């Protein structure tokens, strides 16, 4: 099919499709992140950034901390995005250009009423 006017009102269901990734990336980038963690085997989760923001542009998914330091940058076509069941955060994994390897981070949203 195509991306006609009708398909704008239906959410994508295939988690590997570019449309699904784009929709979820826009949703994740719309949230303010309290902190971002990375899993460390022996120490548990380690906080790598506070007051973070994410951005999708130029084919990359990037996460920067509150000081403006880039902590995660991966090509959008190689990124896996999933929201937590509580909808209070998201798991982002991909080939990180900052660390030079595969990285899986968890972004925890700030809670506002």
N, CA, C and O atoms as a GROMACS GRO file, in nm:
protein
  452
    1UNK      N    1   0.084  -0.118   0.000
    1UNK     CA    2   0.000   0.000   0.000
    1UNK      C    3   0.089   0.125   0.000
    1UNK      O    4   0.209   0.115  -0.022
    2UNK      N    5   0.030   0.237   0.024
    2UNK     CA    6   0.105   0.361   0.025
    2UNK      C    7   0.083   0.436   0.154
    2UNK      O    8   0.012   0.391   0.244
    3UNK      N    9   0.145   0.550   0.163
    3UNK     CA   10   0.127   0.637   0.279
    3UNK      C   11   0.027   0.746   0.245
    3UNK      O   12   0.057   0.864   0.259
    4UNK      N   13  -0.090   0.707   0.201
    4UNK     CA   14  -0.195   0.801   0.165
    4UNK      C   15  -0.256   0.864   0.288
    4UNK      O   16  -0.214   0.838   0.400
    5UNK      N   17  -0.355   0.946   0.266
    5UNK     CA   18  -0.418   1.019   0.377
    5UNK      C   19  -0.485   0.924   0.475
    5UNK      O   20  -0.489   0.953   0.594
    6UNK      N   21  -0.537   0.810   0.428
    6UNK     CA   22  -0.606   0.715   0.514
    6UNK      C   23  -0.511   0.648   0.613
    6UNK      O   24  -0.548   0.623   0.728
    7UNK      N   25  -0.389   0.619   0.569
    7UNK     CA   26  -0.294   0.545   0.652
    7UNK      C   27  -0.232   0.630   0.762
    7UNK      O   28  -0.166   0.577   0.851
    8UNK      N   29  -0.251   0.760   0.757
    8UNK     CA   30  -0.200   0.847   0.863
    8UNK      C   31  -0.275   0.827   0.994
    8UNK      O   32  -0.223   0.857   1.101
    9UNK      N   33  -0.398   0.774   0.985
    9UNK     CA   34  -0.482   0.757   1.103
    9UNK      C   35  -0.473   0.617   1.163
    9UNK      O   36  -0.536   0.589   1.265
   10UNK      N   37  -0.397   0.530   1.101
   10UNK     CA   38  -0.380   0.393   1.149
   10UNK      C   39  -0.236   0.376   1.194
   10UNK      O   40  -0.144   0.409   1.120
   11UNK      N   41  -0.216   0.326   1.316
   11UNK     CA   42  -0.081   0.304   1.367
   11UNK      C   43  -0.018   0.184   1.301
   11UNK      O   44  -0.086   0.085   1.270
   12UNK      N   45   0.112   0.192   1.279
   12UNK     CA   46   0.186   0.079   1.222
   12UNK      C   47   0.201  -0.029   1.329
   12UNK      O   48   0.220   0.001   1.446
   13UNK      N   49   0.190  -0.156   1.287
   13UNK     CA   50   0.198  -0.267   1.382
   13UNK      C   51   0.324  -0.350   1.364
   13UNK      O   52   0.362  -0.423   1.456
   14UNK      N   53   0.389  -0.343   1.250
   14UNK     CA   54   0.510  -0.419   1.225
   14UNK      C   55   0.628  -0.348   1.292
   14UNK      O   56   0.667  -0.239   1.249
   15UNK      N   57   0.684  -0.409   1.397
   15UNK     CA   58   0.788  -0.343   1.476
   15UNK      C   59   0.920  -0.325   1.401
   15UNK      O   60   1.006  -0.250   1.446
   16UNK      N   61   0.936  -0.391   1.288
   16UNK     CA   62   1.059  -0.378   1.211
   16UNK      C   63   1.047  -0.277   1.096
   16UNK      O   64   1.145  -0.248   1.028
   17UNK      N   65   0.928  -0.224   1.074
   17UNK     CA   66   0.908  -0.132   0.962
   17UNK      C   67   0.962   0.007   0.996
   17UNK      O   68   0.969   0.047   1.112
   18UNK      N   69   0.998   0.079   0.892
   18UNK     CA   70   1.050   0.214   0.909
   18UNK      C   71   0.942   0.308   0.961
   18UNK      O   72   0.970   0.399   1.038
   19UNK      N   73   0.818   0.284   0.920
   19UNK     CA   74   0.707   0.369   0.967
   19UNK      C   75   0.685   0.354   1.116
   19UNK      O   76   0.664   0.454   1.186
   20UNK      N   77   0.690   0.231   1.168
   20UNK     CA   78   0.674   0.206   1.311
   20UNK      C   79   0.786   0.275   1.390
   20UNK      O   80   0.760   0.341   1.491
   21UNK      N   81   0.910   0.261   1.342
   21UNK     CA   82   1.024   0.324   1.410
   21UNK      C   83   1.010   0.475   1.412
   21UNK      O   84   1.039   0.539   1.513
   22UNK      N   85   0.966   0.531   1.300
   22UNK     CA   86   0.950   0.676   1.292
   22UNK      C   87   0.843   0.726   1.389
   22UNK      O   88   0.863   0.827   1.457
   23UNK      N   89   0.728   0.655   1.394
   23UNK     CA   90   0.620   0.695   1.485
   23UNK      C   91   0.662   0.683   1.631
   23UNK      O   92   0.633   0.772   1.711
   24UNK      N   93   0.729   0.574   1.667
   24UNK     CA   94   0.772   0.556   1.805
   24UNK      C   95   0.884   0.652   1.842
   24UNK      O   96   0.889   0.700   1.955
   25UNK      N   97   0.974   0.680   1.749
   25UNK     CA   98   1.080   0.777   1.775
   25UNK      C   99   1.023   0.916   1.800
   25UNK      O  100   1.070   0.987   1.888
   26UNK      N  101   0.921   0.954   1.723
   26UNK     CA  102   0.857   1.083   1.746
   26UNK      C  103   0.789   1.088   1.882
   26UNK      O  104   0.790   1.191   1.949
   27UNK      N  105   0.729   0.976   1.923
   27UNK     CA  106   0.665   0.970   2.054
   27UNK      C  107   0.767   0.979   2.166
   27UNK      O  108   0.746   1.051   2.264
   28UNK      N  109   0.878   0.906   2.154
   28UNK     CA  110   0.983   0.908   2.256
   28UNK      C  111   1.047   1.046   2.264
   28UNK      O  112   1.072   1.096   2.374
   29UNK      N  113   1.073   1.106   2.150
   29UNK     CA  114   1.137   1.238   2.149
   29UNK      C  115   1.045   1.348   2.202
   29UNK      O  116   1.091   1.456   2.236
   30UNK      N  117   0.917   1.321   2.211
   30UNK     CA  118   0.823   1.417   2.266
   30UNK      C  119   0.824   1.423   2.417
   30UNK      O  120   0.766   1.515   2.476
   31UNK      N  121   0.888   1.326   2.481
   31UNK     CA  122   0.894   1.322   2.627
   31UNK      C  123   1.023   1.385   2.679
   31UNK      O  124   1.127   1.380   2.613
   32UNK      N  125   1.014   1.443   2.797
   32UNK     CA  126   1.132   1.490   2.868
   32UNK      C  127   1.185   1.374   2.950
   32UNK      O  128   1.108   1.309   3.021
   33UNK      N  129   1.315   1.348   2.944
   33UNK     CA  130   1.372   1.234   3.014
   33UNK      C  131   1.438   1.276   3.143
   33UNK      O  132   1.521   1.367   3.145
   34UNK      N  133   1.400   1.209   3.251
   34UNK     CA  134   1.460   1.237   3.381
   34UNK      C  135   1.604   1.189   3.385
   34UNK      O  136   1.694   1.262   3.426
   35UNK      N  137   1.626   1.066   3.341
   35UNK     CA  138   1.763   1.012   3.333
   35UNK      C  139   1.767   0.896   3.235
   35UNK      O  140   1.664   0.839   3.199
   36UNK      N  141   1.888   0.862   3.192
   36UNK     CA  142   1.913   0.751   3.100
   36UNK      C  143   2.012   0.657   3.166
   36UNK      O  144   2.113   0.701   3.220
   37UNK      N  145   1.981   0.527   3.162
   37UNK     CA  146   2.068   0.427   3.224
   37UNK      C  147   2.117   0.327   3.120
   37UNK      O  148   2.056   0.309   3.015
   38UNK      N  149   2.229   0.263   3.154
   38UNK     CA  150   2.282   0.153   3.075
   38UNK      C  151   2.304   0.037   3.172
   38UNK      O  152   2.347   0.058   3.285
   39UNK      N  153   2.276  -0.084   3.127
   39UNK     CA  154   2.289  -0.200   3.214
   39UNK      C  155   2.435  -0.244   3.221
   39UNK      O  156   2.501  -0.263   3.119
   40UNK      N  157   2.483  -0.259   3.344
   40UNK     CA  158   2.617  -0.310   3.368
   40UNK      C  159   2.601  -0.441   3.443
   40UNK      O  160   2.533  -0.446   3.545
   41UNK      N  161   2.663  -0.545   3.394
   41UNK     CA  162   2.641  -0.679   3.448
   41UNK      C  163   2.656  -0.692   3.598
   41UNK      O  164   2.566  -0.743   3.664
   42UNK      N  165   2.767  -0.647   3.653
   42UNK     CA  166   2.792  -0.667   3.796
   42UNK      C  167   2.739  -0.554   3.883
   42UNK      O  168   2.714  -0.576   4.002
   43UNK      N  169   2.721  -0.435   3.828
   43UNK     CA  170   2.678  -0.321   3.909
   43UNK      C  171   2.531  -0.286   3.891
   43UNK      O  172   2.482  -0.194   3.957
   44UNK      N  173   2.459  -0.355   3.806
   44UNK     CA  174   2.319  -0.321   3.780
   44UNK      C  175   2.309  -0.209   3.679
   44UNK      O  176   2.391  -0.202   3.587
   45UNK      N  177   2.211  -0.122   3.693
   45UNK     CA  178   2.194  -0.010   3.602
   45UNK      C  179   2.277   0.109   3.647
   45UNK      O  180   2.279   0.144   3.765
   46UNK      N  181   2.347   0.170   3.552
   46UNK     CA  182   2.432   0.285   3.579
   46UNK      C  183   2.376   0.405   3.504
   46UNK      O  184   2.350   0.398   3.384
   47UNK      N  185   2.357   0.516   3.575
   47UNK     CA  186   2.305   0.639   3.514
   47UNK      C  187   2.416   0.703   3.431
   47UNK      O  188   2.524   0.732   3.483
   48UNK      N  189   2.388   0.724   3.302
   48UNK     CA  190   2.488   0.787   3.214
   48UNK      C  191   2.448   0.929   3.175
   48UNK      O  192   2.528   0.999   3.112
   49UNK      N  193   2.328   0.972   3.210
   49UNK     CA  194   2.287   1.108   3.178
   49UNK      C  195   2.160   1.147   3.251
   49UNK      O  196   2.071   1.065   3.274
   50UNK      N  197   2.153   1.274   3.288
   50UNK     CA  198   2.035   1.329   3.355
   50UNK      C  199   1.980   1.445   3.272
   50UNK      O  200   2.054   1.512   3.199
   51UNK      N  201   1.848   1.466   3.284
   51UNK     CA  202   1.780   1.573   3.209
   51UNK      C  203   1.811   1.562   3.060
   51UNK      O  204   1.849   1.660   2.997
   52UNK      N  205   1.794   1.444   3.004
   52UNK     CA  206   1.832   1.416   2.865
   52UNK      C  207   1.722   1.452   2.766
   52UNK      O  208   1.605   1.460   2.801
   53UNK      N  209   1.763   1.474   2.644
   53UNK     CA  210   1.672   1.496   2.533
   53UNK      C  211   1.716   1.407   2.417
   53UNK      O  212   1.835   1.377   2.401
   54UNK      N  213   1.621   1.365   2.337
   54UNK     CA  214   1.654   1.285   2.220
   54UNK      C  215   1.606   1.357   2.095
   54UNK      O  216   1.523   1.448   2.100
   55UNK      N  217   1.662   1.314   1.983
   55UNK     CA  218   1.631   1.381   1.858
   55UNK      C  219   1.647   1.283   1.742
   55UNK      O  220   1.737   1.200   1.743
   56UNK      N  221   1.562   1.294   1.644
   56UNK     CA  222   1.572   1.217   1.520
   56UNK      C  223   1.593   1.316   1.407
   56UNK      O  224   1.503   1.393   1.373
   57UNK      N  225   1.712   1.314   1.350
   57UNK     CA  226   1.739   1.402   1.238
   57UNK      C  227   1.856   1.348   1.157
   57UNK      O  228   1.943   1.280   1.211
   58UNK      N  229   1.856   1.377   1.030
   58UNK     CA  230   1.961   1.337   0.937
   58UNK      C  231   1.985   1.186   0.938
   58UNK      O  232   2.098   1.141   0.914
   59UNK      N  233   1.881   1.108   0.966
   59UNK     CA  234   1.893   0.963   0.964
   59UNK      C  235   1.956   0.903   1.088
   59UNK      O  236   1.988   0.784   1.090
   60UNK      N  237   1.972   0.984   1.193
   60UNK     CA  238   2.031   0.936   1.318
   60UNK      C  239   1.935   0.959   1.434
   60UNK      O  240   1.857   1.054   1.434
   61UNK      N  241   1.943   0.871   1.533
   61UNK     CA  242   1.871   0.887   1.659
   61UNK      C  243   1.976   0.922   1.762
   61UNK      O  244   2.066   0.843   1.789
   62UNK      N  245   1.966   1.041   1.822
   62UNK     CA  246   2.067   1.087   1.917
   62UNK      C  247   2.005   1.117   2.052
   62UNK      O  248   1.888   1.156   2.061
   63UNK      N  249   2.085   1.098   2.158
   63UNK     CA  250   2.045   1.133   2.294
   63UNK      C  251   2.156   1.218   2.353
   63UNK      O  252   2.273   1.179   2.351
   64UNK      N  253   2.120   1.335   2.406
   64UNK     CA  254   2.216   1.424   2.470
   64UNK      C  255   2.174   1.445   2.614
   64UNK      O  256   2.055   1.445   2.646
   65UNK      N  257   2.273   1.465   2.702
   65UNK     CA  258   2.240   1.490   2.842
   65UNK      C  259   2.212   1.638   2.863
   65UNK      O  260   2.215   1.716   2.767
   66UNK      N  261   2.185   1.677   2.986
   66UNK     CA  262   2.149   1.815   3.018
   66UNK      C  263   2.258   1.916   2.988
   66UNK      O  264   2.229   2.034   2.968
   67UNK      N  265   2.383   1.872   2.986
   67UNK     CA  266   2.495   1.961   2.955
   67UNK      C  267   2.520   1.975   2.806
   67UNK      O  268   2.609   2.050   2.764
   68UNK      N  269   2.443   1.904   2.724
   68UNK     CA  270   2.460   1.910   2.580
   68UNK      C  271   2.562   1.811   2.526
   68UNK      O  272   2.597   1.819   2.408
   69UNK      N  273   2.609   1.719   2.608
   69UNK     CA  274   2.707   1.620   2.565
   69UNK      C  275   2.633   1.502   2.501
   69UNK      O  276   2.538   1.450   2.558
   70UNK      N  277   2.676   1.462   2.383
   70UNK     CA  278   2.616   1.352   2.311
   70UNK      C  279   2.653   1.220   2.378
   70UNK      O  280   2.771   1.189   2.393
   71UNK      N  281   2.552   1.142   2.420
   71UNK     CA  282   2.580   1.016   2.489
   71UNK      C  283   2.539   0.895   2.407
   71UNK      O  284   2.581   0.783   2.438
   72UNK      N  285   2.459   0.912   2.302
   72UNK     CA  286   2.417   0.801   2.216
   72UNK      C  287   2.387   0.855   2.078
   72UNK      O  288   2.315   0.954   2.063
   73UNK      N  289   2.442   0.788   1.975
   73UNK     CA  290   2.415   0.827   1.836
   73UNK      C  291   2.419   0.700   1.752
   73UNK      O  292   2.521   0.632   1.745
   74UNK      N  293   2.308   0.669   1.688
   74UNK     CA  294   2.298   0.548   1.606
   74UNK      C  295   2.216   0.577   1.482
   74UNK      O  296   2.125   0.660   1.485
   75UNK      N  297   2.247   0.509   1.371
   75UNK     CA  298   2.166   0.525   1.250
   75UNK      C  299   2.023   0.478   1.274
   75UNK      O  300   2.001   0.376   1.339
   76UNK      N  301   1.927   0.552   1.223
   76UNK     CA  302   1.786   0.523   1.249
   76UNK      C  303   1.743   0.387   1.196
   76UNK      O  304   1.658   0.322   1.256
   77UNK      N  305   1.801   0.342   1.085
   77UNK     CA  306   1.760   0.214   1.030
   77UNK      C  307   1.811   0.095   1.112
   77UNK      O  308   1.760  -0.016   1.096
   78UNK      N  309   1.910   0.115   1.200
   78UNK     CA  310   1.962   0.008   1.284
   78UNK      C  311   1.919   0.017   1.429
   78UNK      O  312   1.967  -0.061   1.512
   79UNK      N  313   1.829   0.110   1.462
   79UNK     CA  314   1.786   0.130   1.601
   79UNK      C  315   1.663   0.045   1.630
   79UNK      O  316   1.572   0.035   1.547
   80UNK      N  317   1.660  -0.016   1.748
   80UNK     CA  318   1.541  -0.086   1.797
   80UNK      C  319   1.483  -0.003   1.911
   80UNK      O  320   1.554   0.033   2.005
   81UNK      N  321   1.354   0.028   1.902
   81UNK     CA  322   1.285   0.112   2.000
   81UNK      C  323   1.166   0.036   2.058
   81UNK      O  324   1.085  -0.017   1.983
   82UNK      N  325   1.157   0.032   2.190
   82UNK     CA  326   1.044  -0.030   2.256
   82UNK      C  327   1.011   0.049   2.382
   82UNK      O  328   1.101   0.090   2.455
   83UNK      N  329   0.882   0.071   2.407
   83UNK     CA  330   0.841   0.138   2.530
   83UNK      C  331   0.827   0.036   2.640
   83UNK      O  332   0.793  -0.080   2.615
   84UNK      N  333   0.852   0.079   2.763
   84UNK     CA  334   0.833  -0.008   2.878
   84UNK      C  335   0.684  -0.034   2.897
   84UNK      O  336   0.601   0.045   2.853
   85UNK      N  337   0.652  -0.145   2.962
   85UNK     CA  338   0.511  -0.178   2.982
   85UNK      C  339   0.439  -0.074   3.066
   85UNK      O  340   0.318  -0.054   3.051
   86UNK      N  341   0.512  -0.006   3.155
   86UNK     CA  342   0.452   0.097   3.238
   86UNK      C  343   0.431   0.228   3.162
   86UNK      O  344   0.366   0.320   3.212
   87UNK      N  345   0.486   0.237   3.040
   87UNK     CA  346   0.484   0.359   2.957
   87UNK      C  347   0.554   0.476   3.025
   87UNK      O  348   0.527   0.592   2.994
   88UNK      N  349   0.646   0.446   3.117
   88UNK     CA  350   0.722   0.550   3.185
   88UNK      C  351   0.865   0.558   3.135
   88UNK      O  352   0.950   0.620   3.199
   89UNK      N  353   0.892   0.495   3.021
   89UNK     CA  354   1.026   0.498   2.965
   89UNK      C  355   1.032   0.416   2.838
   89UNK      O  356   0.931   0.362   2.792
   90UNK      N  357   1.153   0.408   2.781
   90UNK     CA  358   1.172   0.334   2.658
   90UNK      C  359   1.310   0.270   2.657
   90UNK      O  360   1.404   0.321   2.718
   91UNK      N  361   1.320   0.159   2.587
   91UNK     CA  362   1.448   0.091   2.567
   91UNK      C  363   1.493   0.121   2.426
   91UNK      O  364   1.418   0.100   2.330
   92UNK      N  365   1.615   0.171   2.413
   92UNK     CA  366   1.671   0.210   2.284
   92UNK      C  367   1.800   0.132   2.266
   92UNK      O  368   1.889   0.138   2.351
   93UNK      N  369   1.813   0.060   2.157
   93UNK     CA  370   1.936  -0.015   2.132
   93UNK      C  371   1.977   0.004   1.987
   93UNK      O  372   1.893   0.018   1.898
   94UNK      N  373   2.108   0.003   1.966
   94UNK     CA  374   2.160   0.020   1.831
   94UNK      C  375   2.311   0.025   1.833
   94UNK      O  376   2.374   0.021   1.939
   95UNK      N  377   2.368   0.033   1.714
   95UNK     CA  378   2.513   0.043   1.700
   95UNK      C  379   2.554   0.187   1.727
   95UNK      O  380   2.540   0.274   1.641
   96UNK      N  381   2.605   0.210   1.846
   96UNK     CA  382   2.640   0.344   1.891
   96UNK      C  383   2.771   0.389   1.829
   96UNK      O  384   2.870   0.316   1.833
   97UNK      N  385   2.771   0.508   1.771
   97UNK     CA  386   2.893   0.563   1.712
   97UNK      C  387   2.983   0.628   1.817
   97UNK      O  388   3.101   0.650   1.790
   98UNK      N  389   2.930   0.659   1.933
   98UNK     CA  390   3.010   0.720   2.040
   98UNK      C  391   3.099   0.616   2.106
   98UNK      O  392   3.220   0.637   2.120
   99UNK      N  393   3.041   0.503   2.146
   99UNK     CA  394   3.117   0.397   2.212
   99UNK      C  395   3.182   0.302   2.113
   99UNK      O  396   3.277   0.232   2.149
  100UNK      N  397   3.134   0.298   1.991
  100UNK     CA  398   3.192   0.211   1.890
  100UNK      C  399   3.139   0.069   1.891
  100UNK      O  400   3.198  -0.018   1.826
  101UNK      N  401   3.033   0.042   1.962
  101UNK     CA  402   2.976  -0.093   1.968
  101UNK      C  403   2.826  -0.088   1.987
  101UNK      O  404   2.765   0.018   1.988
  102UNK      N  405   2.769  -0.205   2.003
  102UNK     CA  406   2.624  -0.215   2.027
  102UNK      C  407   2.596  -0.169   2.169
  102UNK      O  408   2.664  -0.210   2.263
  103UNK      N  409   2.494  -0.084   2.185
  103UNK     CA  410   2.462  -0.029   2.316
  103UNK      C  411   2.311  -0.032   2.335
  103UNK      O  412   2.235  -0.003   2.243
  104UNK      N  413   2.269  -0.068   2.456
  104UNK     CA  414   2.127  -0.068   2.490
  104UNK      C  415   2.109   0.022   2.612
  104UNK      O  416   2.165  -0.003   2.718
  105UNK      N  417   2.029   0.128   2.593
  105UNK     CA  418   2.005   0.222   2.701
  105UNK      C  419   1.856   0.223   2.734
  105UNK      O  420   1.773   0.187   2.651
  106UNK      N  421   1.825   0.264   2.857
  106UNK     CA  422   1.687   0.279   2.900
  106UNK      C  423   1.664   0.424   2.938
  106UNK      O  424   1.733   0.478   3.025
  107UNK      N  425   1.569   0.487   2.872
  107UNK     CA  426   1.535   0.626   2.899
  107UNK      C  427   1.412   0.629   2.988
  107UNK      O  428   1.310   0.570   2.954
  108UNK      N  429   1.422   0.697   3.102
  108UNK     CA  430   1.311   0.708   3.197
  108UNK      C  431   1.252   0.848   3.185
  108UNK      O  432   1.322   0.948   3.202
  109UNK      N  433   1.122   0.854   3.156
  109UNK     CA  434   1.055   0.981   3.135
  109UNK      C  435   1.032   1.053   3.268
  109UNK      O  436   1.018   0.991   3.373
  110UNK      N  437   1.029   1.186   3.260
  110UNK     CA  438   0.985   1.266   3.375
  110UNK      C  439   0.833   1.258   3.382
  110UNK      O  440   0.766   1.251   3.279
  111UNK      N  441   0.781   1.260   3.503
  111UNK     CA  442   0.636   1.246   3.520
  111UNK      C  443   0.576   1.383   3.547
  111UNK      O  444   0.612   1.449   3.645
  112UNK      N  445   0.486   1.424   3.461
  112UNK     CA  446   0.416   1.552   3.478
  112UNK      C  447   0.267   1.526   3.477
  112UNK      O  448   0.219   1.443   3.399
  113UNK      N  449   0.193   1.595   3.562
  113UNK     CA  450   0.046   1.585   3.560
  113UNK      C  451  -0.013   1.702   3.494
  113UNK      O  452  -0.136   1.712   3.483
   0.00000   0.00000   0.00000
